[in-house]
């Protein structure tokens, strides 16, 4: 995984729950199909127009609702490179780490606009709006958590640890 992600902003508001991110009727589908229906409740064109690496930017309480991981899988398989939100539902945040989806907390997501191109440095939390030239500071994940994301999620990380004799 790259430590710097560049993509367009897909902007969403507050309280986007897991049923909005990943509609329940596709829970048993393949990951590819789940990804094709990501965010369709609020942005029907999302999965058809997203470019690999684009970045979801949201308000407060992103990922509330159920603890199922299909929401994170939907975003990954749709092509989302990272999620930036004011704050997250706790289980959603952890499940993002578990599947290898980078997440950054940034209180001023209102300063980022739909369609802007941004560059996110996952190691530092720096967010650069390439459209406006503004630079912001978001959170950064601790090194041990970033290692899980860089390895592609918790299972891949544990497998790597075992292969390296660290488990």
ABEGO torsion letter per residue (X at the ends): XBABBBBBBBBBBBGBBAAAABBAAAAABBAAAAAAABGAAABAAAAAABBBGBBBBBBBGBGBEBABAAAAAAAAAAGBABBBBABBBAAAAAAAAAAGBBBBBBAAAAABBBGBBBBBBAAAGBBBBAAAGBBBBBBBBBAAAAAAAAAGEAAAAAAAAAAAGAX
